[in-house]
Amino acid sequence: MRRHSVGCHYSRMCGVQRIAGIVTMLAGGILVAYLATSEVLGIHLVGLDPEKSLKRPIDLVEFGLEIISRSLFVSVLGVELMMRLNLTAWKQNRALVASDAATPYDEAMEAAGAII
């Protein structure tokens, strides 16, 4: 019996994920190499000397961490809003099913289903 990793259930998908990861790492390496060697008007874009460079490596790390943290915050906020929406819809559905208005609503939805 062959076991798959937790995040990858299909062999073709694993291959695509692996290729995407390799391409992303290669692109990141090329970007770092470019930033470390390029010069504009005699000033390096990234360097260790604060007087001759626009950004230091620690600034880039800080920027990356800020992007990751903001992305996580927005993701968590979106998930919470979706969960609240789902809970509200569930509560309203339960209240409708228990009420006397459920029968006309069911008939209207069945008619709409027949049309669609």
DSSP file (Angstrom, degrees, kcal/mol; ACC not computed):
  #  RESIDUE AA STRUCTURE BP1 BP2  ACC     N-H-->O    O-->H-N    N-H-->O    O-->H-N    TCO  KAPPA ALPHA  PHI   PSI    X-CA   Y-CA   Z-CA
    1    1 A M              0   0    0      0, 0.0     2,-0.4     0, 0.0     0, 0.0   0.000 360.0 360.0 360.0 127.9    0.0    0.0    0.0
    2    2 A R        -     0   0    0      0, 0.0     2,-0.4     0, 0.0     0, 0.0  -0.757 360.0-147.9 -94.1 131.9    1.4    3.3   -1.1
    3    3 A R        -     0   0    0     -2,-0.4     2,-0.3     0, 0.0     0, 0.0  -0.796   7.2-151.3-100.3 140.9    1.1    6.3    1.2
    4    4 A H        -     0   0    0     -2,-0.4     5,-0.1     1,-0.1     7,-0.0  -0.717  27.4 -99.1-103.0 157.8    0.7    9.8    0.0
    5    5 A S    >   -     0   0    0     -2,-0.3     3,-0.9     3,-0.2    -1,-0.1  -0.306  38.5-106.9 -69.6 163.6    1.8   13.0    1.8
    6    6 A V  T 3  S+     0   0    0      1,-0.2    -1,-0.1     3,-0.0    -2,-0.0   0.888 115.7  42.1 -61.6 -42.7   -0.8   14.9    3.7
    7    7 A G  T 3  S+     0   0    0      1,-0.1     2,-0.4     2,-0.0    -1,-0.2   0.459 110.0  60.2 -88.1  -0.2   -1.1   17.8    1.2
    8    8 A C    <   +     0   0    0     -3,-0.9    -3,-0.2     1,-0.1    -1,-0.1  -0.943  45.7 163.4-136.6 113.4   -0.9   15.8   -2.0
    9    9 A H        +     0   0    0     -2,-0.4     2,-0.4     1,-0.1    -1,-0.1   0.654  66.5  50.9-102.9 -19.3   -3.5   13.2   -3.0
   10   10 A Y  S  > S-     0   0    0      1,-0.1     4,-2.3    -6,-0.0     5,-0.2  -0.957  71.9-136.8-125.3 140.2   -2.9   12.7   -6.7
   11   11 A S  H  > S+     0   0    0     -2,-0.4     4,-2.0     1,-0.2     5,-0.1   0.871 105.5  50.9 -65.5 -37.1    0.4   12.1   -8.4
   12   12 A R  H  > S+     0   0    0      1,-0.2     4,-2.1     2,-0.2    -1,-0.2   0.901 110.6  49.5 -66.3 -39.1   -0.2   14.5  -11.2
   13   13 A M  H  > S+     0   0    0      1,-0.2     4,-2.7     2,-0.2    -2,-0.2   0.889 108.4  53.7 -66.5 -38.3   -1.1   17.3   -8.7
   14   14 A C  H  X S+     0   0    0     -4,-2.3     4,-2.5     1,-0.2    -1,-0.2   0.910 108.3  50.4 -60.8 -42.0    2.0   16.5   -6.8
   15   15 A G  H  X S+     0   0    0     -4,-2.0     4,-2.4     2,-0.2    -2,-0.2   0.916 111.3  47.2 -62.5 -43.5    4.1   17.0   -9.9
   16   16 A V  H  X S+     0   0    0     -4,-2.1     4,-2.6     2,-0.2    -2,-0.2   0.910 112.7  49.6 -65.5 -41.7    2.4   20.3  -10.7
   17   17 A Q  H  X S+     0   0    0     -4,-2.7     4,-2.4     2,-0.2    -2,-0.2   0.903 111.3  49.5 -63.3 -40.5    3.0   21.5   -7.1
   18   18 A R  H  X S+     0   0    0     -4,-2.5     4,-2.4     2,-0.2    -2,-0.2   0.928 112.2  47.1 -64.3 -45.3    6.6   20.5   -7.2
   19   19 A I  H  X S+     0   0    0     -4,-2.4     4,-2.6     1,-0.2     5,-0.2   0.916 112.0  50.4 -63.5 -43.0    7.2   22.3  -10.5
   20   20 A A  H  X S+     0   0    0     -4,-2.6     4,-2.3     1,-0.2    -1,-0.2   0.904 111.3  49.1 -62.2 -41.0    5.4   25.4   -9.3
   21   21 A G  H  X S+     0   0    0     -4,-2.4     4,-2.4     2,-0.2    -2,-0.2   0.908 112.0  48.1 -64.2 -42.2    7.5   25.4   -6.1
   22   22 A I  H  X S+     0   0    0     -4,-2.4     4,-2.5     2,-0.2    -2,-0.2   0.921 112.6  48.2 -64.9 -43.8   10.8   25.0   -8.1
   23   23 A V  H  X S+     0   0    0     -4,-2.6     4,-2.5     2,-0.2    -2,-0.2   0.899 111.9  50.0 -63.5 -40.6    9.8   27.8  -10.5
   24   24 A T  H  X S+     0   0    0     -4,-2.3     4,-2.4    -5,-0.2    -2,-0.2   0.919 112.0  47.1 -64.4 -43.7    8.9   30.0   -7.6
   25   25 A M  H  X S+     0   0    0     -4,-2.4     4,-2.3     2,-0.2    -2,-0.2   0.898 112.5  50.2 -65.0 -39.4   12.2   29.4   -5.8
   26   26 A L  H  X S+     0   0    0     -4,-2.5     4,-2.4     2,-0.2    -2,-0.2   0.918 111.1  48.6 -63.6 -43.7   14.1   29.9   -9.0
   27   27 A A  H  X S+     0   0    0     -4,-2.5     4,-2.4     1,-0.2    -2,-0.2   0.908 111.1  50.6 -63.3 -41.7   12.3   33.2   -9.6
   28   28 A G  H  X S+     0   0    0     -4,-2.4     4,-2.4     2,-0.2    -2,-0.2   0.902 110.5  49.7 -62.6 -41.0   13.1   34.3   -6.1
   29   29 A G  H  X S+     0   0    0     -4,-2.3     4,-2.4     2,-0.2    -2,-0.2   0.901 111.1  48.7 -63.9 -41.4   16.8   33.5   -6.5
   30   30 A I  H  X S+     0   0    0     -4,-2.4     4,-2.4     2,-0.2    -2,-0.2   0.906 111.4  50.5 -65.0 -40.9   17.0   35.4   -9.7
   31   31 A L  H  X S+     0   0    0     -4,-2.4     4,-2.7     2,-0.2    -2,-0.2   0.917 111.2  47.9 -62.9 -43.6   15.3   38.4   -8.1
   32   32 A V  H  X S+     0   0    0     -4,-2.4     4,-2.2     1,-0.2    -2,-0.2   0.913 111.8  50.2 -63.8 -42.3   17.7   38.3   -5.1
   33   33 A A  H  X S+     0   0    0     -4,-2.4     4,-1.3     2,-0.2    -2,-0.2   0.903 112.2  47.8 -62.5 -41.0   20.7   38.1   -7.5
   34   34 A Y  H  X S+     0   0    0     -4,-2.4     4,-2.4     1,-0.2     3,-0.4   0.942 112.7  47.3 -64.5 -47.6   19.4   41.0   -9.5
   35   35 A L  H  < S+     0   0    0     -4,-2.7    11,-1.2     1,-0.2    10,-0.3   0.851 112.1  50.9 -64.1 -33.4   18.7   43.2   -6.5
   36   36 A A  H  < S+     0   0    0     -4,-2.2    -1,-0.2    -5,-0.2    -2,-0.2   0.766 120.9  31.9 -75.7 -25.2   22.1   42.4   -5.0
   37   37 A T  H  < S+     0   0    0     -4,-1.3    -2,-0.2    -3,-0.4    -1,-0.2   0.633  94.3  99.2-108.9 -17.1   24.1   43.2   -8.2
   38   38 A S     <  -     0   0    0     -4,-2.4     7,-1.2    -5,-0.2     2,-0.4  -0.378  49.7-165.0 -78.5 153.7   22.1   46.0   -9.8
   39   39 A E  E     -A   44   0A   0      5,-0.2     2,-0.5     6,-0.1     5,-0.2  -1.000   8.4-165.7-139.3 135.7   23.1   49.7   -9.5
   40   40 A V  E >  S-A   43   0A   0      3,-2.9     3,-1.7    -2,-0.4    -2,-0.0  -0.982  79.3 -19.6-125.9 119.4   21.1   52.8  -10.3
   41   41 A L  T 3  S-     0   0    0     -2,-0.5    -1,-0.1     1,-0.3     3,-0.1   0.847 128.3 -52.0  52.6  38.7   22.9   56.2  -10.5
   42   42 A G  T 3  S+     0   0    0      1,-0.2     2,-0.5     0, 0.0    -1,-0.3   0.528 117.9 109.9  80.4   6.1   25.8   54.7   -8.5
   43   43 A I  E <   -A   40   0A   0     -3,-1.7    -3,-2.9    10,-0.0    -1,-0.2  -0.959  65.7-130.4-117.9 129.9   23.6   53.4   -5.7
   44   44 A H  E     -Ab  39  53A   0      8,-2.3    10,-2.1    -2,-0.5    11,-0.3  -0.514   8.9-140.2 -73.8 143.3   22.9   49.7   -5.1
   45   45 A L  E    S+     0   0A   0     -7,-1.2    10,-1.8   -10,-0.3     2,-0.4   0.920  92.2  17.9 -68.7 -42.8   19.3   48.7   -4.7
   46   46 A V  E    S+ b   0  55A   0    -11,-1.2     2,-0.3    -8,-0.3    -1,-0.3  -0.998  84.5 130.4-131.2 129.7   20.2   46.2   -1.9
   47   47 A G        -     0   0    0      8,-2.3     6,-0.1    -2,-0.4   -10,-0.0  -0.981  59.9-110.9-166.2 172.0   23.4   46.3    0.0
   48   48 A L  S    S+     0   0    0     -2,-0.3     8,-0.1     8,-0.1     5,-0.1   0.721  93.0  83.6 -86.2 -22.1   25.0   46.2    3.4
   49   49 A D    >>  -     0   0    0      1,-0.2     3,-0.8     3,-0.1     4,-0.5  -0.736  65.9-157.2 -85.0 115.1   26.3   49.8    3.3
   50   50 A P  T 34 S+     0   0    0      0, 0.0     3,-0.2     0, 0.0    -1,-0.2   0.748  90.8  53.2 -65.7 -21.5   23.5   52.1    4.4
   51   51 A E  T 34 S+     0   0    0      1,-0.2    -2,-0.0    -3,-0.0    -3,-0.0   0.739 116.4  35.8 -84.2 -22.5   25.1   55.1    2.7
   52   52 A K  T <4 S+     0   0    0     -3,-0.8    -8,-2.3    -9,-0.1     2,-0.3   0.216 111.8  62.5-116.2  14.0   25.4   53.4   -0.7
   53   53 A S  E  <  -b   44   0A   0     -4,-0.5    -8,-0.2   -10,-0.2    -7,-0.1  -0.990  62.7-145.6-140.2 149.8   22.3   51.3   -0.9
   54   54 A L  E    S+     0   0A   0    -10,-2.1     2,-0.4    -2,-0.3    -8,-0.2   0.881  88.2  20.3 -78.7 -39.5   18.6   52.0   -0.8
   55   55 A K  E     -b   46   0A   0    -10,-1.8    -8,-2.3   -11,-0.3    -1,-0.2  -0.961  67.7-143.6-131.7 147.5   17.6   48.9    1.2
   56   56 A R    >>  -     0   0    0     -2,-0.4     4,-1.3   -10,-0.2     3,-1.1  -0.730  35.0-106.7-102.2 160.1   19.4   46.5    3.5
   57   57 A P  H 3> S+     0   0    0      0, 0.0     4,-2.0     0, 0.0     5,-0.2   0.844 120.0  58.1 -56.9 -34.3   18.7   42.8    3.5
   58   58 A I  H 3> S+     0   0    0      1,-0.2     4,-2.4     2,-0.2     5,-0.1   0.840 101.5  56.4 -65.3 -30.9   16.9   43.1    6.9
   59   59 A D  H <> S+     0   0    0     -3,-1.1     4,-2.2     2,-0.2    -1,-0.2   0.881 106.7  49.4 -65.4 -37.8   14.5   45.6    5.3
   60   60 A L  H  X S+     0   0    0     -4,-1.3     4,-2.4     2,-0.2    -2,-0.2   0.890 110.5  49.6 -68.9 -38.5   13.6   43.0    2.7
   61   61 A V  H  X S+     0   0    0     -4,-2.0     4,-2.5     2,-0.2    -2,-0.2   0.924 111.4  49.5 -63.8 -43.4   13.0   40.4    5.4
   62   62 A E  H  X S+     0   0    0     -4,-2.4     4,-2.1     1,-0.2    -2,-0.2   0.903 110.4  50.6 -61.2 -41.7   10.8   42.8    7.2
   63   63 A F  H  X S+     0   0    0     -4,-2.2     4,-2.1     2,-0.2    -1,-0.2   0.913 110.8  48.9 -62.9 -44.0    8.9   43.6    4.0
   64   64 A G  H  X S+     0   0    0     -4,-2.4     4,-2.3     1,-0.2    -2,-0.2   0.911 111.5  48.8 -63.2 -43.2    8.3   39.8    3.4
   65   65 A L  H  X S+     0   0    0     -4,-2.5     4,-2.6     1,-0.2    -1,-0.2   0.878 110.0  52.4 -64.5 -37.0    7.1   39.2    6.9
   66   66 A E  H  X S+     0   0    0     -4,-2.1     4,-2.4    -5,-0.2     5,-0.2   0.911 109.6  48.5 -65.2 -41.8    4.8   42.2    6.7
   67   67 A I  H  X S+     0   0    0     -4,-2.1     4,-2.3     2,-0.2    -2,-0.2   0.929 113.3  47.4 -63.6 -44.8    3.2   40.8    3.5
   68   68 A I  H  X S+     0   0    0     -4,-2.3     4,-2.4     1,-0.2    -2,-0.2   0.920 113.0  48.2 -63.0 -43.9    2.8   37.4    5.0
   69   69 A S  H  X S+     0   0    0     -4,-2.6     4,-2.2     1,-0.2    -1,-0.2   0.900 112.6  47.7 -66.9 -39.5    1.3   38.7    8.2
   70   70 A R  H  X S+     0   0    0     -4,-2.4     4,-2.4     2,-0.2    -1,-0.2   0.891 111.1  51.8 -67.5 -37.8   -1.2   41.0    6.3
   71   71 A S  H  X S+     0   0    0     -4,-2.3     4,-2.3    -5,-0.2    -2,-0.2   0.916 110.3  48.4 -63.7 -42.8   -2.2   38.1    4.0
   72   72 A L  H  X S+     0   0    0     -4,-2.4     4,-2.6     2,-0.2     5,-0.2   0.902 110.7  51.7 -63.6 -40.5   -2.9   35.9    7.0
   73   73 A F  H  X S+     0   0    0     -4,-2.2     4,-2.5     1,-0.2    -2,-0.2   0.934 111.3  46.1 -61.9 -46.4   -4.9   38.6    8.7
   74   74 A V  H  X S+     0   0    0     -4,-2.4     4,-2.4     2,-0.2    -1,-0.2   0.882 112.7  51.5 -65.5 -37.5   -7.1   39.1    5.6
   75   75 A S  H  X S+     0   0    0     -4,-2.3     4,-2.4     2,-0.2    -2,-0.2   0.931 111.4  46.4 -64.0 -45.5   -7.5   35.4    5.2
   76   76 A V  H  X S+     0   0    0     -4,-2.6     4,-2.5     1,-0.2    -2,-0.2   0.904 112.3  51.0 -64.6 -40.9   -8.6   34.9    8.8
   77   77 A L  H  X S+     0   0    0     -4,-2.5     4,-2.3    -5,-0.2    -1,-0.2   0.923 110.9  48.4 -61.9 -44.3  -11.0   37.9    8.5
   78   78 A G  H  X S+     0   0    0     -4,-2.4     4,-2.2     2,-0.2    -2,-0.2   0.900 111.5  49.6 -62.8 -41.4  -12.5   36.4    5.3
   79   79 A V  H  X S+     0   0    0     -4,-2.4     4,-2.5     2,-0.2    -2,-0.2   0.914 110.3  50.5 -64.6 -42.1  -13.0   33.0    6.9
   80   80 A E  H  X S+     0   0    0     -4,-2.5     4,-2.4     1,-0.2    -2,-0.2   0.919 110.2  49.4 -63.5 -41.9  -14.6   34.5   10.0
   81   81 A L  H  X S+     0   0    0     -4,-2.3     4,-2.3     1,-0.2    -1,-0.2   0.907 111.5  49.3 -63.2 -40.2  -17.0   36.5    7.8
   82   82 A M  H  X S+     0   0    0     -4,-2.2     4,-2.6     2,-0.2    -1,-0.2   0.899 111.0  49.9 -65.2 -39.5  -17.9   33.4    5.8
   83   83 A M  H  X S+     0   0    0     -4,-2.5     4,-2.6     2,-0.2    -2,-0.2   0.899 110.9  49.2 -66.1 -39.7  -18.5   31.4    9.0
   84   84 A R  H  X S+     0   0    0     -4,-2.4     4,-2.5     2,-0.2    -2,-0.2   0.912 112.0  49.1 -64.0 -41.6  -20.7   34.2   10.4
   85   85 A L  H  X S+     0   0    0     -4,-2.3     4,-2.4     2,-0.2    -2,-0.2   0.919 112.3  48.1 -62.6 -44.2  -22.7   34.2    7.1
   86   86 A N  H  X S+     0   0    0     -4,-2.6     4,-2.3     2,-0.2    -2,-0.2   0.913 112.3  48.5 -63.4 -44.1  -23.0   30.4    7.2
   87   87 A L  H  X S+     0   0    0     -4,-2.6     4,-2.6     2,-0.2    -2,-0.2   0.912 111.7  49.4 -63.4 -43.2  -24.2   30.4   10.8
   88   88 A T  H  X S+     0   0    0     -4,-2.5     4,-2.5     2,-0.2     5,-0.2   0.920 111.9  48.2 -63.0 -44.1  -26.7   33.2   10.2
   89   89 A A  H  X S+     0   0    0     -4,-2.4     4,-2.2     1,-0.2    -1,-0.2   0.899 112.0  50.2 -63.2 -40.2  -28.1   31.3    7.1
   90   90 A W  H  X S+     0   0    0     -4,-2.3     4,-2.4     2,-0.2    -2,-0.2   0.924 111.5  47.6 -64.1 -44.9  -28.3   28.1    9.1
   91   91 A K  H  X S+     0   0    0     -4,-2.6     4,-2.3     1,-0.2    -2,-0.2   0.918 113.5  47.4 -62.9 -43.5  -30.2   29.8   12.0
   92   92 A Q  H  X S+     0   0    0     -4,-2.5     4,-2.2     2,-0.2    -1,-0.2   0.873 111.0  51.9 -66.6 -36.1  -32.6   31.5    9.7
   93   93 A N  H  X S+     0   0    0     -4,-2.2     4,-2.5     2,-0.2    -2,-0.2   0.919 110.2  48.0 -65.4 -43.5  -33.2   28.2    7.8
   94   94 A R  H  X S+     0   0    0     -4,-2.4     4,-1.7     1,-0.2    -2,-0.2   0.900 112.1  49.9 -63.4 -39.9  -34.0   26.4   11.0
   95   95 A A  H  X S+     0   0    0     -4,-2.3     4,-0.7     1,-0.2    -2,-0.2   0.882 111.6  48.8 -66.5 -37.2  -36.4   29.2   12.1
   96   96 A L  H >< S+     0   0    0     -4,-2.2     3,-0.8     1,-0.2     6,-0.3   0.912 108.9  51.9 -68.5 -42.4  -38.1   29.1    8.7
   97   97 A V  H 3< S+     0   0    0     -4,-2.5    -1,-0.2     1,-0.2    -2,-0.2   0.866 111.5  48.0 -62.8 -35.4  -38.5   25.3    8.8
   98   98 A A  H 3< S+     0   0    0     -4,-1.7    -1,-0.2    -5,-0.2    -2,-0.2   0.604 101.9  82.8 -80.6 -11.6  -40.1   25.5   12.3
   99   99 A S  S X< S-     0   0    0     -3,-0.8     3,-0.9    -4,-0.7     4,-0.2  -0.349  87.6-114.3 -92.5 172.3  -42.5   28.3   11.3
  100  100 A D  T >  S+     0   0    0      1,-0.2     3,-0.6     2,-0.1    -1,-0.1   0.659 109.8  70.2 -75.7 -16.6  -45.9   28.3    9.6
  101  101 A A  T 3> S+     0   0    0      1,-0.2     4,-1.5     2,-0.1    -1,-0.2   0.463  74.4  88.6 -80.5   0.4  -44.5   30.1    6.6
  102  102 A A  H <> S+     0   0    0     -3,-0.9     4,-2.8    -6,-0.3    -1,-0.2   0.880  80.8  56.2 -67.2 -38.1  -42.4   27.0    5.6
  103  103 A T  H <> S+     0   0    0     -3,-0.6     4,-2.3     2,-0.2     5,-0.2   0.947 109.3  42.7 -64.6 -50.6  -45.2   25.5    3.5
  104  104 A P  H  > S+     0   0    0      0, 0.0     4,-2.3     0, 0.0    -1,-0.2   0.887 115.7  51.5 -63.1 -34.9  -45.7   28.5    1.1
  105  105 A Y  H  X S+     0   0    0     -4,-1.5     4,-2.5     2,-0.2    -2,-0.2   0.929 109.5  49.1 -65.5 -44.4  -41.9   28.9    0.9
  106  106 A D  H  X S+     0   0    0     -4,-2.8     4,-2.3     1,-0.2    -1,-0.2   0.905 111.8  49.7 -60.9 -41.9  -41.4   25.2    0.0
  107  107 A E  H  X S+     0   0    0     -4,-2.3     4,-2.1     1,-0.2    -1,-0.2   0.901 111.2  48.9 -64.7 -40.6  -44.1   25.5   -2.7
  108  108 A A  H  X S+     0   0    0     -4,-2.3     4,-2.2     1,-0.2    -2,-0.2   0.893 112.4  48.0 -66.3 -38.6  -42.5   28.6   -4.1
  109  109 A M  H  X S+     0   0    0     -4,-2.5     4,-2.3     2,-0.2    -2,-0.2   0.863 110.2  51.5 -71.1 -34.8  -39.1   27.0   -4.2
  110  110 A E  H  X S+     0   0    0     -4,-2.3     4,-1.8     2,-0.2    -2,-0.2   0.890 111.1  48.7 -65.8 -39.1  -40.5   23.9   -5.8
  111  111 A A  H  X S+     0   0    0     -4,-2.1     4,-1.7     2,-0.2    -2,-0.2   0.905 111.8  48.9 -65.6 -41.4  -42.1   26.0   -8.5
  112  112 A A  H  X S+     0   0    0     -4,-2.2     4,-2.5     1,-0.2    -2,-0.2   0.882 109.5  53.0 -65.6 -37.1  -38.9   27.9   -9.0
  113  113 A G  H  < S+     0   0    0     -4,-2.3    -1,-0.2     1,-0.2    -2,-0.2   0.857 107.1  51.9 -65.0 -35.2  -37.0   24.6   -9.3
  114  114 A A  H  < S+     0   0    0     -4,-1.8    -1,-0.2     2,-0.2    -2,-0.2   0.857 111.8  46.3 -68.9 -35.0  -39.4   23.4  -12.0
  115  115 A I  H  <        0   0    0     -4,-1.7    -2,-0.2     1,-0.2    -1,-0.2   0.905 360.0 360.0 -72.4 -42.7  -38.9   26.6  -14.0
  116  116 A I     <        0   0    0     -4,-2.5    -1,-0.2    -5,-0.2    -2,-0.2   0.485 360.0 360.0 -76.3 360.0  -35.1   26.5  -13.7
